[in-house]
Amino acid sequence: MNTDGKMSYRDFIFPVNPRVIRISRSKNIGVGITPYGTDSVKELGGGHRVVKGEGEFFGNGAVNDFLGLKRAFEKGGGGMLYIPSQKPFYALAKSLELTASDIEGAVGYSFCFIESFENAGEDFPLVFTGDGKTCLWNIADAFDIAVENLVSMNPHIKRPDIPVAVGERVRLC
């Protein structure tokens, strides 16, 4: 899990965030006619988040970056999706498209993820990888987790106010 402001899906971390990220959510509405001929409109529950986006990978590694994203998409089932400023959630990859780019050395792409509630209760090993700047208090705030819970899940970290070492893993759940 990546939390340094970069989008990630499963084990793929976008080297540069997509240029466009659109998150939409809709409600399921039922419309019917009652026995007396009047309309009946009812809210049937919240819908799934749909995340669409587009961007480019740049430089000599652009093709390899795209292939890494493609591998994450091709794995069966879903995975955790992290979008900056959003709580991570379990999502299924619906589409990935390689697009042309006018910029030399760039590979364009677009994608679509759909939130999945089916696997939301499973135990996914969400982790934060230390960057040497962020402490448990910051992580707790970013993920809306009680710092006491982080401390109990990470006994190897002695003080929640000291930045987590670069590369050190912090369990989030």
C-alpha positions as CSV (number, residue, x, y, z in Angstrom):
1,M,0.0,0.0,0.0
2,N,1.3,3.4,-0.9
3,T,0.5,6.5,0.9
4,D,3.0,9.1,-0.3
5,G,0.4,10.8,-2.5
6,K,0.6,8.5,-5.5
7,M,-2.2,6.4,-6.8
8,S,-1.8,2.6,-6.5
9,Y,-3.8,-0.5,-7.4
10,R,-2.8,-3.8,-5.9
11,D,1.0,-3.8,-6.0
12,F,1.3,-1.3,-8.8
13,I,2.2,2.3,-7.8
14,F,1.7,4.9,-10.5
15,P,5.1,6.7,-11.0
16,V,3.1,9.9,-11.8
17,N,-0.5,10.2,-10.8
18,P,-3.0,10.1,-13.7
19,R,-3.7,13.5,-15.3
20,V,-7.5,13.0,-14.8
21,I,-9.2,11.0,-12.0
22,R,-13.0,11.1,-12.0
23,I,-14.9,9.4,-9.1
24,S,-18.6,9.0,-9.5
25,R,-21.2,7.4,-7.4
26,S,-24.9,6.9,-8.0
27,K,-27.9,5.6,-6.1
28,N,-30.1,2.8,-7.2
29,I,-33.6,4.1,-7.7
30,G,-36.7,2.0,-8.3
31,V,-39.6,3.3,-10.2
32,G,-42.9,1.5,-10.4
33,I,-46.6,2.0,-10.6
34,T,-48.9,1.4,-7.7
35,P,-52.2,-0.5,-8.0
36,Y,-54.0,2.8,-8.1
37,G,-52.0,4.1,-11.1
38,T,-49.7,6.5,-9.3
39,D,-45.9,6.4,-9.6
40,S,-43.8,5.1,-6.8
41,V,-40.1,6.1,-6.6
42,K,-37.9,4.6,-4.0
43,E,-34.3,4.7,-3.1
44,L,-32.9,1.2,-3.1
45,G,-29.5,1.8,-1.7
46,G,-26.2,3.4,-2.6
47,G,-24.3,2.4,-5.7
48,H,-20.6,1.5,-6.2
49,R,-18.0,4.1,-6.8
50,V,-16.7,4.2,-10.4
51,V,-13.2,5.6,-10.9
52,K,-12.2,6.6,-14.4
53,G,-9.0,8.3,-15.4
54,E,-6.4,8.9,-17.9
55,G,-2.7,9.9,-18.0
56,E,0.7,9.2,-19.4
57,F,3.8,7.4,-18.4
58,F,7.0,9.3,-19.5
59,G,10.6,8.5,-20.3
60,N,12.6,5.4,-21.1
61,G,10.5,3.3,-18.7
62,A,7.1,4.4,-20.0
63,V,6.4,1.1,-21.8
64,N,7.5,-0.9,-18.7
65,D,5.3,1.2,-16.5
66,F,2.3,0.5,-18.7
67,L,3.1,-3.2,-18.7
68,G,3.2,-3.2,-14.9
69,L,-0.2,-1.6,-14.7
70,K,-1.5,-4.1,-17.3
71,R,-0.2,-7.0,-15.1
72,A,-2.1,-5.6,-12.1
73,F,-5.3,-5.4,-14.3
74,E,-4.9,-8.9,-15.7
75,K,-4.7,-10.7,-12.3
76,G,-8.0,-12.3,-11.4
77,G,-10.3,-10.8,-8.9
78,G,-9.9,-7.3,-7.5
79,G,-7.5,-5.4,-5.2
80,M,-7.0,-2.4,-3.0
81,L,-7.2,0.9,-4.8
82,Y,-5.6,4.0,-3.3
83,I,-6.4,7.4,-4.6
84,P,-4.8,10.4,-3.0
85,S,-7.1,12.1,-0.5
86,Q,-9.5,9.1,-0.5
87,K,-9.7,6.2,1.9
88,P,-8.5,3.0,0.1
89,F,-11.2,0.6,-1.0
90,Y,-11.5,-2.7,-2.7
91,A,-12.1,-2.4,-6.4
92,L,-12.3,-4.5,-9.6
93,A,-10.5,-3.4,-12.7
94,K,-13.1,-3.0,-15.5
95,S,-11.0,-1.6,-18.3
96,L,-7.5,-0.5,-19.3
97,E,-6.8,1.2,-22.6
98,L,-3.5,2.1,-24.2
99,T,-3.9,5.4,-26.0
100,A,-1.8,7.3,-28.4
101,S,0.2,10.3,-27.2
102,D,1.6,13.3,-29.1
103,I,4.5,13.5,-26.7
104,E,7.6,11.6,-27.7
105,G,8.6,9.1,-25.1
106,A,5.1,9.0,-23.5
107,V,2.6,6.2,-23.3
108,G,-1.0,7.3,-22.8
109,Y,-3.6,5.2,-20.9
110,S,-7.1,5.3,-19.6
111,F,-8.7,3.0,-17.0
112,C,-11.9,2.3,-15.1
113,F,-12.3,0.7,-11.7
114,I,-15.5,-0.3,-9.9
115,E,-15.8,-0.5,-6.2
116,S,-16.7,-4.0,-4.9
117,F,-18.6,-4.5,-1.7
118,E,-18.5,-8.3,-1.9
119,N,-14.9,-8.5,-0.7
120,A,-14.9,-5.4,1.5
121,G,-15.1,-7.4,4.7
122,E,-12.2,-9.7,3.9
123,D,-8.9,-9.2,5.7
124,F,-6.7,-7.4,3.2
125,P,-3.2,-6.6,4.4
126,L,-3.3,-2.8,4.1
127,V,0.1,-1.4,4.9
128,F,1.9,1.9,4.8
129,T,5.5,1.9,3.7
130,G,7.5,4.4,5.7
131,D,9.0,7.5,4.0
132,G,11.1,8.8,6.9
133,K,8.8,11.8,7.2
134,T,5.4,10.4,8.4
135,C,4.7,9.3,11.9
136,L,1.8,7.1,13.2
137,W,-0.2,10.2,14.2
138,N,-0.1,11.3,10.5
139,I,-1.0,7.9,9.2
140,A,-3.9,7.5,11.7
141,D,-5.3,10.9,10.6
142,A,-4.9,10.1,6.9
143,F,-6.7,6.8,7.1
144,D,-9.2,7.7,9.9
145,I,-7.8,5.0,12.2
146,A,-7.3,5.5,16.0
147,V,-3.6,5.9,16.7
148,E,-4.1,3.4,19.6
149,N,-5.1,0.8,17.1
150,L,-2.1,1.5,14.9
151,V,0.2,1.2,18.0
152,S,-1.3,-2.2,19.0
153,M,-1.1,-3.6,15.4
154,N,2.6,-2.4,15.1
155,P,4.4,-3.3,18.3
156,H,7.7,-2.9,16.5
157,I,7.1,0.9,16.5
158,K,7.8,2.3,19.9
159,R,6.7,5.9,19.6
160,P,3.8,7.2,17.4
161,D,5.3,10.7,17.2
162,I,8.6,9.7,15.5
163,P,8.6,9.3,11.7
164,V,8.5,5.8,10.4
165,A,11.8,4.7,8.8
166,V,12.1,4.6,5.1
167,G,10.9,1.2,3.9
168,E,9.4,0.1,7.3
169,R,6.0,-1.4,7.0
170,V,3.0,-0.3,9.1
171,R,-0.1,-2.4,9.3
172,L,-3.3,-0.5,8.8
173,C,-5.8,-3.3,9.6
